[in-house]
Structures are given as structure tokens and as C-alpha cells.
Amino acid sequence: MRTLSGVGTTPLSGVGRARWYRPEAALSLPERPDPETVDPEAEVERVERARDEAREALAVARDRTADRVGADEAAVFEAHRQFLDDPQLVGDIEDAVADGTLAEHAVADRFAEAVAQFEGLEGRMAERADDLRDVRDRLLRALLGIDAVDLAALPSETVLLAERLTPSDTAELDPDAVAGIVTATGGRTAHAAIIARALSIPAVVGVGDGLATVDEGVDVLVDGEAGEVVVDPDERRRASAGGVEAPVRTERVHTADGRAVEVAANVGRVAELGPAAERGADGVGLFRTEFLFLDRATPPDEDEQYEAITAALAAFPDDRVVVRTLDVGGDKPVPYLDTPTETNPFLGRRGIRPSLDEHADLFETQLRVLLRATASDHGDGLAVMFPMVARVEEVEAALDRIEAVAEDLDAAGIDHAMPELGAMVETPAAAFLADELADRLDFLSIGTNDLTQYVMAADRENEGVATLHDPLHPAVLRAIDRTAEATGRTDAWIGMCGEMAGDPALTELLVGLGLDELSASSVTVPAVKARVRETDADDAAALAERALACQTREGVLDVLDRS
């Protein structure tokens, strides 16, 4: 038995037999012929036929994904079609063919240049490289007359291993047959990872070169919660991986001694609302509105945003829906918003900062949507929070904007109401200012992914400092404790919407730190609810006190019995 580490993207586990997927191996190109022997007109016709086939295949993938996962996830294939019809790419391919280059080489060469433009970038921009490879491979398969591997017909209990998976590869998988996915590259926010989560397939990505040492046919355990891949697992690991999934509870839960703790879901798309409700989420603790702005050429208009927000309210008519205003920048650039190139974008124009400045128009449109939605059916459950707050002045400016928008709606005779208002605590500044922020707002919600990054000064995408990016470091726990304690002195409530909230092994600690609400990926909601019910609030407080007294991460692990 040996263990490989990566990034868990679907917090479920499964065991199955390894099967390698190497689609690139079939795409070997013919030797480059003498340009004088190439018929340019015939090659142009071949390229056009290949594009037609690729368009048809993309339409099939889009429709299948819309049926199985959701319309929002299917939108990625519209972005692929735009790459397929990109005038610059198509023009470059046709120019190369006209110069006597075989169609296959013209496609491979031009897409290689396009892919290279994104490979050196980070976050979502880097993921565009995978999208381009997906489109390139469709064209090459059509030109070479190669059928794609039928990923929809994999045998049961398969663990699929690959250098990378494209979104269309992932959308084809049958979650009843595939016990897990492991890739050498990729990140948590890649389209393929998002689709795997939506399909509830255990997944670990970014394992690195070590994955190549896993042989075809060997048994593999995929632990998407711990981010581990166990090759030839022993019986103990098999038993722990296969464990009984917690039952879904649609009712609110309390600790064993009666303290209420809400367990909500984080969502980014309307298609995720149904699965969240089915898993018993007590509403939405984080609706990431930026997903409405990604993978498109222009911003969504007011009506489109209103439709998405009211859909969330309708999905949880008796619960709270917390909507985060536009959070772009950092690892979420939106090309059509002319996001500036910055030396360190995570410390630059992101979160509330552009909303109060260069994107004030988008912010005010969002506020109109949210005030209108608060007056709609079930709108009394709407809550709005501002991201990446670092100063009291930012909150005051946001509150002034929302008051101004309310006055405009009044003047226009448009129904509206004021939602609950809150802020995310993602910066050390916000944690230190928790008293002042909570005095002005209805709630605070701790985003542990960014809070950990900024407290520890460790980029969460940088593998070189991965060991520093740990929410169990005493410094991070004390920042959480300080925020919860300060909020507790006010009438505001305190939640957590980072990855930490979705780890059932940390539920007792978080209850002990005083969190009123935990919000995580919907797949973990049943397990977190189960742990809340098992927790004694007094014991949890004592556990938190011992953890806060630790000087090192190892000490915290000892307290939590996780070493």
C-alpha cells in the first residue's frame, strides 16, 4: 500500500480498479509532407468538415451535460464552440494550410500557440488551456478519423486515471460506474472538477508525476476529502473509505445538548440548488454570483440576475439564502471586464474594491436585483454579503450605495425591500475589525480559504508553500476565535463558508469556536449535520479552548486526535 497526495475536489471516497485514459496517445500525427505536394483547397475542405463534426459533437456534449448536470455547467461547451469559431484561430489555420501545411499540423501548431498563452497563467485563465486542448483534440480526431473513447461505457467500479480530463470527458462519465477520478494536473476550480462534484464522483486532482507509476488494473482508493490516492489499500483503508454515508436530514439539527447550528450549502450556479436541497441543506450559506459572469462575452443583465436569485429563494422558501456580491479579480479574472494585470492579484483589485470603484455600475445593478428580490416571494430569507472587506470605510460605502439604490427604486415606484447585510471575513484586517463590522451589519461569514492564505502569507495555489496553508494553524484558529468572540458581543450572527466548514472532522471544533452556521459543498451537508447532532456544545467549547492554547499545528492535531 502506498499513498499519493493531491487536491481533493469532491469530498467523497470510493474504491475501484485503475484504468488509464490516454486519449493523446491515439492522436499521433502523420509526417509533415513536402508543402509542394499538399492540395490547399482539399485541406481547407477537410478543416471545414472537421469543424462541422466538432460543432455537432459539442452540441451533443452540451445537451447531455444540461440533462445530467445542469444548464450552467453545459455553458462551458458554448465557450468551446466560440474557440472553434474564433476568427483569429480559424484564420491562422487557413493561412497555414494555404502555405502547404497539412490540416492536422496546421490545427496542432495553431492551437499549441493558443494553449501556450494560457499555460503560464494561474487559476481560471490557466484552465482555458484545458478548454483549448479539448477543442483541438475534437478537430484532430475528426481529421484523423479516430473515434473518441466511450467514457460513458466504463465497467463498474472503475477509477479513471489521466494526465488531465476535459469537461466533456468528465460529463460523459457514469457516476454509477466510476468509483473515482484521479488526474496528474488540474485544480479545484477547473471545469472538469466542478462537473465531477456535480456528478458526486470522488475526485483528486493535481497528484503530479507520481500518478504515472500507478499500474493499470491495480485497486485504488480515492479519498476526495483528504486529497489522497491510496494504491492497493489495505482492509482498514477500504473500510474507512467505503464507510456508510450519513443519512440526509431535511430538518434543522441541534447539538446533543440543544444548541441550534445551521448547515447550509455553497453554490455557484442555479443547477446546484436542487442537489443542495436534496442533501438537506438549511438554505444557501454562499451564493457565488461571479459564476453568473464567467464563460460569457458580456455581463448578465438585471433580469437574468434577478431570475437566478429568485430561483435560489424558491429552492429554499423557508431558509436563508446568502448572496455574495460580485467577487472577481485574484484567481477569477473576467476578460470582458478588463481586469488589470497585477504583480500580485490576490493583494490587488479584487472583492469589494472594484465594486466600489471601476465596476460601480455592475455593483449598483446587482444591488437593484437584490433589493427587488428581497420584495419577491420568499425574499424575506435573502441576505447579502460583501467580499474581501479590509476597512470599515468599505462597509460604510457599500451601505451608502445600497441606500442610494433603494432611493432610486423608491423614486421609480419599483417594489423592493432591505435584505440582511453582512461581510466576509477573509483578511486579518476584517478579523481585527470584527467588532466594528458586526456593529454595522447583521452578520459576518468567515471565508477560511482566503483567511488562511492571508494570515499565513501562503498562496493557496502554490505547492511550494502548501504546508503553510493550513486552517488548523493556531494563528488561523485564533483569527476565527477573535471574529466569533467579537461578533458574539453584538446582535449579529456568525457563519463560516470556507472549505473548513465542510470537514465533518472539524465540526466539533467549529461549534466550540462559536459558529452559528456552517456552509459547505452540498455533498458534505449530511455528514456535517450528523456530526452536529453528535456534538455536546460544552465539550466542544473545551476542545476549542485546548486547541487555541496550542502553539503549533502539530499541537492542534494532537488535540483533535488527527496526527
VEXDREN-2710 file (C-alpha; in Angstrom, 1 decimal):
% VEXDREN-2710
k/r/px/py/pz
1/MET/0.0/0.0/0.0
2/ARG/1.3/3.5/-0.8
3/THR/-0.3/6.9/-0.8
4/LEU/-0.2/9.8/-3.3
5/SER/-1.3/13.3/-2.3
6/GLY/-3.2/15.8/-4.4
7/VAL/-6.1/18.2/-4.1
8/GLY/-9.4/16.7/-3.2
9/THR/-12.2/18.3/-5.3
10/THR/-15.2/16.1/-4.5
11/PRO/-15.2/15.2/-0.7
12/LEU/-16.4/11.6/-1.2
13/SER/-14.4/8.4/-1.3
14/GLY/-14.5/5.3/-3.5
15/VAL/-12.5/2.2/-4.3
16/GLY/-12.2/0.6/-7.7
17/ARG/-9.8/-0.8/-10.4
18/ALA/-7.4/1.6/-12.1
19/ARG/-8.0/2.3/-15.7
20/TRP/-5.7/4.7/-17.6
21/TYR/-7.2/7.2/-20.1
22/ARG/-4.6/8.4/-22.6
23/PRO/-6.5/10.0/-25.5
24/GLU/-3.4/11.9/-26.6
25/ALA/-1.7/8.6/-27.5
26/ALA/-4.1/7.9/-30.3
27/LEU/-3.6/11.4/-31.8
28/SER/-0.2/10.8/-33.5
29/LEU/0.1/13.0/-36.5
30/PRO/1.4/11.9/-39.9
31/GLU/4.8/13.1/-41.0
32/ARG/4.9/16.6/-42.5
33/PRO/4.8/16.2/-46.3
34/ASP/6.6/18.5/-48.8
35/PRO/4.4/21.6/-49.0
36/GLU/4.5/21.3/-52.8
37/THR/2.6/18.0/-52.6
38/VAL/-0.2/19.4/-50.4
39/ASP/-3.5/20.5/-52.1
40/PRO/-4.6/23.6/-50.2
41/GLU/-8.2/23.6/-51.4
42/ALA/-8.6/20.0/-50.3
43/GLU/-7.1/20.7/-46.9
44/VAL/-9.4/23.7/-46.4
45/GLU/-12.3/21.4/-47.1
46/ARG/-11.0/18.9/-44.6
47/VAL/-10.7/21.6/-41.9
48/GLU/-14.3/22.7/-42.6
49/ARG/-15.6/19.2/-42.4
50/ALA/-13.7/18.7/-39.1
51/ARG/-15.2/21.9/-37.7
52/ASP/-18.7/20.7/-38.7
53/GLU/-18.2/17.4/-36.9
54/ALA/-16.7/19.2/-33.9
55/ARG/-19.7/21.5/-33.7
56/GLU/-22.1/18.5/-33.8
57/ALA/-20.1/16.8/-31.0
58/LEU/-20.1/19.9/-28.9
59/ALA/-23.9/20.2/-29.3
60/VAL/-24.3/16.6/-28.1
61/ALA/-22.0/17.2/-25.1
62/ARG/-23.8/20.4/-24.2
63/ASP/-27.2/18.8/-24.3
64/ARG/-26.0/15.7/-22.4
65/THR/-24.4/17.9/-19.7
66/ALA/-27.5/20.1/-19.4
67/ASP/-29.6/17.0/-18.8
68/ARG/-27.3/15.2/-16.4
69/VAL/-25.6/18.1/-14.5
70/GLY/-27.3/21.4/-15.3
71/ALA/-27.6/24.2/-17.9
72/ASP/-24.9/26.4/-16.2
73/GLU/-22.3/23.6/-16.4
74/ALA/-23.3/23.0/-20.0
75/ALA/-22.5/26.6/-20.8
76/VAL/-18.8/25.6/-21.0
77/PHE/-19.4/23.9/-24.3
78/GLU/-20.7/27.2/-25.7
79/ALA/-17.4/28.7/-24.8
80/HIS/-15.7/25.8/-26.6
81/ARG/-17.8/26.5/-29.7
82/GLN/-16.6/30.1/-29.6
83/PHE/-13.0/28.8/-29.6
84/LEU/-13.9/26.6/-32.6
85/ASP/-15.2/29.6/-34.5
86/ASP/-12.6/32.1/-33.2
87/PRO/-11.8/34.2/-36.3
88/GLN/-8.1/34.5/-35.3
89/LEU/-7.6/30.8/-34.8
90/VAL/-9.5/29.8/-37.9
91/GLY/-7.7/32.4/-40.0
92/ASP/-4.3/31.3/-38.8
93/ILE/-5.2/27.6/-39.6
94/GLU/-6.4/28.5/-43.1
95/ASP/-3.3/30.6/-43.7
96/ALA/-1.0/27.7/-42.7
97/VAL/-3.0/25.3/-45.0
98/ALA/-2.7/27.8/-47.8
99/ASP/1.1/27.7/-47.4
100/GLY/1.1/24.0/-47.9
101/THR/0.7/22.7/-44.3
102/LEU/-1.3/19.5/-43.8
103/ALA/-4.6/20.2/-42.0
104/GLU/-3.6/18.1/-38.9
105/HIS/-0.3/20.0/-38.4
106/ALA/-2.0/23.4/-39.0
107/VAL/-4.5/22.7/-36.3
108/ALA/-1.9/21.3/-33.9
109/ASP/0.5/24.2/-34.5
110/ARG/-2.0/27.0/-34.1
111/PHE/-3.7/25.5/-31.1
112/ALA/-0.3/24.9/-29.5
113/GLU/0.4/28.7/-29.7
114/ALA/-3.0/29.5/-28.2
115/VAL/-2.6/27.0/-25.4
116/ALA/0.9/28.4/-24.6
117/GLN/-0.7/31.8/-24.0
118/PHE/-2.7/30.4/-21.1
119/GLU/-0.3/27.8/-19.7
120/GLY/1.9/30.4/-17.9
121/LEU/-1.1/31.9/-16.1
122/GLU/-2.9/30.9/-12.9
123/GLY/-6.4/30.0/-11.8
124/ARG/-9.2/30.1/-14.3
125/MET/-7.0/31.6/-17.1
126/ALA/-4.8/28.5/-16.9
127/GLU/-7.9/26.4/-17.2
128/ARG/-8.6/27.9/-20.6
129/ALA/-5.6/25.8/-21.8
130/ASP/-7.6/22.7/-21.0
131/ASP/-10.6/24.0/-22.8
132/LEU/-8.5/24.7/-25.9
133/ARG/-6.9/21.3/-25.8
134/ASP/-10.5/19.8/-25.7
135/VAL/-11.4/21.7/-28.9
136/ARG/-8.1/20.9/-30.6
137/ASP/-8.5/17.2/-29.8
138/ARG/-12.0/17.2/-31.3
139/LEU/-10.7/18.7/-34.5
140/LEU/-7.7/16.2/-34.7
141/ARG/-10.0/13.2/-34.1
142/ALA/-12.2/14.3/-36.9
143/LEU/-9.2/14.9/-39.2
144/LEU/-7.6/11.6/-38.3
145/GLY/-10.8/9.6/-38.4
146/ILE/-10.4/8.4/-34.8
147/ASP/-13.4/7.7/-32.6
148/ALA/-13.3/9.1/-29.1
149/VAL/-13.1/6.5/-26.2
150/ASP/-16.6/5.8/-25.0
151/LEU/-16.2/7.0/-21.4
152/ALA/-19.9/6.5/-20.8
153/ALA/-19.5/2.8/-21.1
154/LEU/-16.7/2.1/-18.5
155/PRO/-17.2/-1.0/-16.4
156/SER/-18.5/-0.7/-12.8
157/GLU/-16.0/0.2/-10.0
158/THR/-13.6/2.0/-12.3
159/VAL/-11.1/4.5/-11.0
160/LEU/-10.2/6.6/-14.0
161/LEU/-6.6/7.9/-14.1
162/ALA/-5.5/10.5/-16.6
163/GLU/-2.9/13.3/-17.1
164/ARG/-5.9/15.6/-17.3
165/LEU/-9.6/15.3/-18.1
166/THR/-11.5/17.8/-20.1
167/PRO/-15.0/19.0/-19.1
168/SER/-16.6/16.9/-21.9
169/ASP/-14.6/13.8/-20.8
170/THR/-16.0/14.3/-17.3
171/ALA/-19.6/15.0/-18.4
172/GLU/-19.6/11.6/-20.2
173/LEU/-18.8/9.6/-17.1
174/ASP/-21.5/7.4/-15.4
175/PRO/-21.4/8.1/-11.7
176/ASP/-22.9/4.7/-11.0
177/ALA/-19.9/3.0/-12.7
178/VAL/-17.0/5.4/-11.9
179/ALA/-15.8/5.0/-8.3
180/GLY/-13.3/7.9/-8.6
181/ILE/-11.2/10.2/-10.8
182/VAL/-7.5/11.0/-10.3
183/THR/-5.6/13.4/-12.5
184/ALA/-1.9/14.4/-12.5
185/THR/-2.8/18.1/-13.2
186/GLY/-5.8/20.4/-12.5
187/GLY/-7.2/22.4/-9.7
188/ARG/-10.3/22.6/-7.6
189/THR/-12.0/25.3/-9.7
190/ALA/-11.4/23.6/-13.1
191/HIS/-14.5/22.9/-15.1
192/ALA/-13.8/19.2/-15.0
193/ALA/-13.6/19.3/-11.2
194/ILE/-16.9/21.3/-11.0
195/ILE/-18.7/18.8/-13.2
196/ALA/-17.2/15.8/-11.1
197/ARG/-18.6/17.4/-7.9
198/ALA/-22.0/18.0/-9.6
199/LEU/-22.0/14.3/-10.5
200/SER/-20.9/13.3/-7.0
201/ILE/-17.9/11.4/-8.3
202/PRO/-15.0/11.2/-5.8
203/ALA/-12.0/13.1/-7.3
204/VAL/-8.4/14.0/-6.5
205/VAL/-6.5/16.3/-9.0
206/GLY/-3.0/17.7/-9.2
207/VAL/-1.3/14.5/-8.0
208/GLY/1.7/15.2/-10.2
209/ASP/4.2/12.9/-11.9
210/GLY/3.8/10.2/-9.3
211/LEU/0.5/9.2/-10.8
212/ALA/2.3/7.7/-13.8
213/THR/3.7/5.0/-11.5
214/VAL/0.2/3.6/-10.9
215/ASP/-0.4/0.4/-13.0
216/GLU/-3.4/-0.4/-15.0
217/GLY/-5.7/-2.8/-13.1
218/VAL/-4.5/-2.2/-9.6
219/ASP/-7.0/-1.4/-6.9
220/VAL/-7.1/2.3/-6.0
221/LEU/-8.9/4.2/-3.2
222/VAL/-9.8/7.8/-4.0
223/ASP/-10.3/9.9/-0.9
224/GLY/-11.6/13.2/-2.2
225/GLU/-11.9/14.7/1.3
226/ALA/-8.3/14.1/2.4
227/GLY/-6.9/14.6/-1.2
228/GLU/-5.3/11.2/-1.0
229/VAL/-5.0/8.4/-3.5
230/VAL/-4.2/5.0/-1.9
231/VAL/-2.7/2.4/-4.2
232/ASP/-3.5/-1.2/-3.2
233/PRO/-5.3/-0.1/0.0
234/ASP/-5.4/-2.5/3.0
235/GLU/-8.7/-3.6/4.6
236/ARG/-8.6/-0.8/7.1
237/ARG/-8.4/1.9/4.5
238/ARG/-11.0/0.2/2.3
239/ALA/-13.4/0.0/5.3
240/SER/-12.8/3.7/6.1
241/ALA/-13.4/4.8/2.5
242/GLY/-16.4/2.8/2.0
243/GLY/-18.0/4.0/5.2
244/VAL/-21.7/4.4/5.5
245/GLU/-22.8/7.8/4.2
246/ALA/-24.7/9.9/6.7
247/PRO/-28.4/10.0/6.2
248/VAL/-30.0/13.1/4.6
249/ARG/-31.9/15.2/7.2
250/THR/-34.0/17.9/5.8
251/GLU/-34.9/19.2/9.3
252/ARG/-32.7/21.7/11.2
253/VAL/-30.3/20.0/13.6
254/HIS/-29.1/20.7/17.2
255/THR/-26.2/19.6/19.2
256/ALA/-26.8/16.8/21.6
257/ASP/-27.5/19.4/24.3
258/GLY/-29.8/21.5/22.2
259/ARG/-27.8/24.3/20.6
260/ALA/-29.0/25.1/17.0
261/VAL/-26.4/25.1/14.3
262/GLU/-27.5/25.8/10.7
263/VAL/-25.8/23.7/8.0
264/ALA/-26.1/25.4/4.6
265/ALA/-24.7/24.8/1.1
266/ASN/-22.2/26.8/-1.0
267/VAL/-23.4/27.1/-4.6
268/GLY/-22.2/28.9/-7.7
269/ARG/-24.9/28.0/-10.2
270/VAL/-28.6/27.6/-10.3
271/ALA/-28.1/23.9/-11.3
272/GLU/-26.5/23.3/-7.8
273/LEU/-29.6/24.4/-5.9
274/GLY/-31.6/21.2/-6.4
275/PRO/-28.8/18.8/-5.3
276/ALA/-28.2/21.1/-2.3
277/ALA/-31.9/20.9/-1.2
278/GLU/-31.9/17.1/-1.8
279/ARG/-29.0/16.7/0.6
280/GLY/-30.8/18.6/3.3
281/ALA/-29.1/21.9/3.3
282/ASP/-30.6/24.6/5.6
283/GLY/-30.5/27.1/2.8
284/VAL/-27.6/28.7/1.0
285/GLY/-24.7/30.0/3.0
286/LEU/-22.8/31.3/0.0
287/PHE/-24.2/32.0/-3.5
288/ARG/-21.2/33.0/-5.6
289/THR/-22.7/35.5/-8.1
290/GLU/-19.4/35.7/-10.0
291/PHE/-20.3/32.4/-11.7
292/LEU/-23.1/34.3/-13.5
293/PHE/-20.4/36.5/-15.1
294/LEU/-17.9/33.8/-16.2
295/ASP/-17.7/32.0/-19.5
296/ARG/-19.6/34.6/-21.5
297/ALA/-18.8/37.6/-23.6
298/THR/-20.9/40.3/-21.7
299/PRO/-22.2/40.7/-18.1
300/PRO/-25.6/39.2/-17.3
301/ASP/-28.4/41.9/-17.4
302/GLU/-30.6/42.8/-14.4
303/ASP/-33.4/40.4/-15.4
304/GLU/-31.0/37.5/-15.8
305/GLN/-29.5/38.0/-12.4
306/TYR/-33.0/38.5/-10.8
307/GLU/-34.1/35.2/-12.3
308/ALA/-31.1/33.4/-10.7
309/ILE/-31.5/35.0/-7.3
310/THR/-35.3/34.3/-7.1
311/ALA/-34.6/30.7/-8.2
312/ALA/-32.4/30.3/-5.2
313/LEU/-35.1/31.8/-2.9
314/ALA/-37.7/29.4/-4.4
315/ALA/-35.4/26.4/-3.9
316/PHE/-35.2/27.3/-0.2
317/PRO/-38.5/29.0/0.6
318/ASP/-38.2/28.6/4.4
319/ASP/-34.5/29.2/4.7
320/ARG/-31.9/31.9/4.4
321/VAL/-30.1/32.5/1.1
322/VAL/-26.8/34.4/1.5
323/VAL/-25.7/36.0/-1.8
324/ARG/-22.2/37.3/-2.1
325/THR/-21.9/40.4/-4.4
326/LEU/-19.5/40.2/-7.4
327/ASP/-16.1/38.8/-6.3
328/VAL/-13.8/39.0/-9.3
329/GLY/-10.1/39.5/-9.5
330/GLY/-7.4/37.3/-7.9
331/ASP/-7.9/33.9/-9.4
332/LYS/-11.2/34.9/-11.0
333/PRO/-10.4/37.4/-13.8
334/VAL/-13.3/38.2/-16.2
335/PRO/-11.7/39.2/-19.6
336/TYR/-14.5/41.4/-20.8
337/LEU/-14.2/43.5/-17.5
338/ASP/-10.7/44.5/-18.5
339/THR/-9.3/43.1/-15.2
340/PRO/-5.9/44.7/-14.9
341/THR/-2.7/42.7/-14.9
342/GLU/-1.2/43.0/-11.4
343/THR/2.0/41.8/-9.9
344/ASN/0.1/40.1/-7.1
345/PRO/-3.6/40.0/-8.0
346/PHE/-4.5/38.3/-4.6
347/LEU/-3.4/41.5/-2.9
348/GLY/-4.9/43.7/-5.7
349/ARG/-8.2/44.8/-7.2
350/ARG/-10.5/42.0/-6.0
351/GLY/-13.6/41.6/-3.9
352/ILE/-15.4/44.7/-2.8
353/ARG/-12.6/47.0/-4.1
354/PRO/-13.6/47.2/-7.8
355/SER/-17.3/47.2/-6.9
356/LEU/-16.8/50.5/-5.1
357/ASP/-14.7/51.9/-7.9
358/GLU/-14.3/50.8/-11.5
359/HIS/-17.2/48.4/-11.6
360/ALA/-19.6/50.6/-9.6
361/ASP/-22.2/50.3/-12.4
362/LEU/-22.2/46.4/-12.1
363/PHE/-22.4/46.7/-8.3
364/GLU/-25.4/49.0/-8.4
365/THR/-27.1/46.7/-10.9
366/GLN/-26.6/43.8/-8.5
367/LEU/-27.9/45.9/-5.6
368/ARG/-31.1/46.7/-7.6
369/VAL/-31.5/43.0/-8.3
370/LEU/-31.0/42.1/-4.6
371/LEU/-33.4/44.8/-3.3
372/ARG/-36.1/43.7/-5.8
373/ALA/-35.6/40.1/-5.0
374/THR/-36.0/40.8/-1.3
375/ALA/-39.5/42.0/-2.0
376/SER/-40.3/38.9/-4.1
377/ASP/-41.9/35.7/-2.9
378/HIS/-39.7/34.1/-0.2
379/GLY/-37.5/37.2/-0.4
380/ASP/-37.5/37.7/3.4
381/GLY/-34.9/35.0/3.5
382/LEU/-32.4/36.9/1.4
383/ALA/-29.1/38.0/2.9
384/VAL/-26.3/39.9/1.1
385/MET/-22.7/40.0/1.9
386/PHE/-19.7/42.0/0.7
387/PRO/-16.4/40.1/-0.2
388/MET/-12.8/40.9/0.7
389/VAL/-13.5/43.6/3.2
390/ALA/-10.5/45.2/4.9
391/ARG/-11.8/48.5/6.1
392/VAL/-14.8/49.9/7.9
393/GLU/-15.0/52.6/5.3
394/GLU/-15.6/49.9/2.6
395/VAL/-18.7/48.7/4.5
396/GLU/-19.9/52.2/5.1
397/ALA/-19.5/53.0/1.4
398/ALA/-21.4/49.8/0.4
399/LEU/-24.2/50.6/2.8
400/ASP/-24.4/54.1/1.3
401/ARG/-24.6/52.6/-2.2
402/ILE/-27.4/50.3/-1.2
403/GLU/-29.3/53.2/0.4
404/ALA/-28.9/55.2/-2.8
405/VAL/-30.2/52.3/-4.9
406/ALA/-33.2/51.9/-2.6
407/GLU/-34.0/55.6/-3.0
408/ASP/-33.8/55.2/-6.8
409/LEU/-36.2/52.2/-6.7
410/ASP/-38.5/54.3/-4.5
411/ALA/-38.5/57.1/-7.0
412/ALA/-39.2/54.7/-9.8
413/GLY/-42.1/53.1/-7.9
414/ILE/-40.4/49.6/-8.0
415/ASP/-41.1/47.2/-5.2
416/HIS/-38.1/46.4/-3.1
417/ALA/-37.0/45.7/0.5
418/MET/-33.8/45.7/2.5
419/PRO/-32.2/42.3/3.0
420/GLU/-30.0/41.2/5.9
421/LEU/-26.5/42.7/5.2
422/GLY/-23.2/41.1/6.1
423/ALA/-19.5/40.9/5.2
424/MET/-17.0/38.1/4.6
425/VAL/-14.1/37.9/7.0
426/GLU/-11.2/36.9/4.7
427/THR/-8.5/39.3/5.7
428/PRO/-6.7/39.7/9.0
429/ALA/-7.9/43.3/9.0
430/ALA/-11.5/42.1/8.9
431/ALA/-10.8/39.7/11.8
432/PHE/-9.3/42.5/13.9
433/LEU/-12.2/44.8/13.0
434/ALA/-14.9/42.2/13.6
435/ASP/-16.4/44.3/16.5
436/GLU/-16.8/47.4/14.3
437/LEU/-18.1/45.4/11.3
438/ALA/-20.6/43.5/13.3
439/ASP/-21.9/46.7/14.9
440/ARG/-22.8/47.9/11.4
441/LEU/-24.1/44.7/9.9
442/ASP/-26.4/41.7/10.5
443/PHE/-23.9/39.0/10.1
444/LEU/-20.3/38.0/9.3
445/SER/-19.2/34.9/7.4
446/ILE/-15.6/33.6/7.6
447/GLY/-14.1/32.6/4.4
448/THR/-11.3/30.2/5.6
449/ASN/-9.6/29.6/2.3
450/ASP/-8.6/33.3/1.9
451/LEU/-8.3/34.0/5.6
452/THR/-5.8/31.2/5.9
453/GLN/-3.9/32.4/2.8
454/TYR/-3.6/35.9/4.2
455/VAL/-2.9/35.1/7.9
456/MET/-0.2/32.6/6.8
457/ALA/1.1/34.7/3.8
458/ALA/0.9/31.5/1.8
459/ASP/-0.6/31.4/-1.7
460/ARG/-3.2/28.6/-1.7
461/GLU/-2.3/27.8/-5.3
462/ASN/1.4/27.5/-4.6
463/GLU/2.5/23.9/-4.0
464/GLY/5.8/25.2/-2.6
465/VAL/4.1/26.7/0.5
466/ALA/1.2/24.2/0.7
467/THR/2.2/23.0/4.2
468/LEU/1.8/26.6/5.4
469/HIS/-1.7/27.0/4.0
470/ASP/-3.4/25.1/6.8
471/PRO/-6.6/26.4/8.6
472/LEU/-5.6/24.3/11.7
473/HIS/-2.6/26.5/12.4
474/PRO/-3.1/28.2/15.8
475/ALA/-2.8/31.7/14.1
476/VAL/-5.8/30.9/11.9
477/LEU/-7.8/29.4/14.7
478/ARG/-7.2/32.5/16.8
479/ALA/-8.3/34.7/14.0
480/ILE/-11.5/32.7/13.8
481/ASP/-12.0/32.8/17.5
482/ARG/-11.4/36.5/17.7
483/THR/-14.0/37.1/14.9
484/ALA/-16.6/34.8/16.6
485/GLU/-16.0/36.3/20.0
486/ALA/-16.3/39.9/18.8
487/THR/-19.5/39.1/16.8
488/GLY/-20.9/37.4/19.9
489/ARG/-20.8/40.8/21.7
490/THR/-23.3/42.2/19.1
491/ASP/-26.7/41.2/17.7
492/ALA/-25.0/39.8/14.6
493/TRP/-24.7/36.1/13.8
494/ILE/-21.5/34.4/12.7
495/GLY/-21.1/31.8/10.0
496/MET/-18.3/30.1/8.0
497/CYS/-18.4/29.4/4.3
498/GLY/-14.9/28.2/3.6
499/GLU/-13.7/24.6/2.9
500/MET/-13.0/24.1/6.6
501/ALA/-16.8/24.2/7.4
502/GLY/-17.3/21.1/5.2
503/ASP/-14.9/18.9/7.0
504/PRO/-17.0/16.8/9.4
505/ALA/-13.9/16.0/11.5
506/LEU/-13.7/19.7/12.4
507/THR/-17.4/20.2/13.2
508/GLU/-17.0/19.9/16.9
509/LEU/-14.1/22.4/16.9
510/LEU/-16.1/24.9/14.9
511/VAL/-19.1/24.5/17.1
512/GLY/-16.8/25.1/20.1
513/LEU/-15.5/28.2/18.5
514/GLY/-19.0/29.6/18.5
515/LEU/-20.1/29.4/14.8
516/ASP/-23.9/29.7/14.3
517/GLU/-23.9/28.5/10.7
518/LEU/-21.6/26.2/8.7
519/SER/-21.8/26.3/4.9
520/ALA/-20.0/23.9/2.6
521/SER/-20.3/21.8/-0.6
522/SER/-23.7/20.1/-0.6
523/VAL/-22.1/16.7/-0.7
524/THR/-20.8/17.2/2.8
525/VAL/-24.0/18.6/4.3
526/PRO/-25.4/15.2/5.6
527/ALA/-22.1/14.3/7.3
528/VAL/-21.7/17.8/8.9
529/LYS/-25.3/17.6/10.2
530/ALA/-24.6/14.2/11.6
531/ARG/-21.6/15.5/13.5
532/VAL/-23.5/18.5/14.8
533/ARG/-26.1/16.1/16.3
534/GLU/-23.3/14.1/18.0
535/THR/-21.6/17.2/19.5
536/ASP/-22.0/18.4/23.0
537/ALA/-21.6/22.2/23.0
538/ASP/-19.8/22.3/26.4
539/ASP/-17.4/19.6/25.4
540/ALA/-16.9/21.4/22.1
541/ALA/-16.1/24.7/23.8
542/ALA/-13.5/22.9/26.0
543/LEU/-12.0/21.3/22.9
544/ALA/-11.7/24.7/21.2
545/GLU/-10.1/26.2/24.3
546/ARG/-7.4/23.4/24.2
547/ALA/-6.8/23.9/20.5
548/LEU/-6.5/27.7/20.9
549/ALA/-3.9/27.2/23.6
550/CYS/-1.6/25.2/21.2
551/GLN/1.5/26.9/19.8
552/THR/1.9/24.7/16.8
553/ARG/-0.2/23.0/14.1
554/GLU/1.0/19.6/15.4
555/GLY/-0.3/20.5/18.8
556/VAL/-3.7/21.2/17.4
557/LEU/-3.7/17.9/15.5
558/ASP/-2.9/16.2/18.8
559/VAL/-5.8/17.9/20.5
560/LEU/-8.1/16.8/17.6
561/ASP/-6.6/13.3/17.6
562/ARG/-5.7/13.8/13.9
563/SER/-2.0/13.2/14.0
END
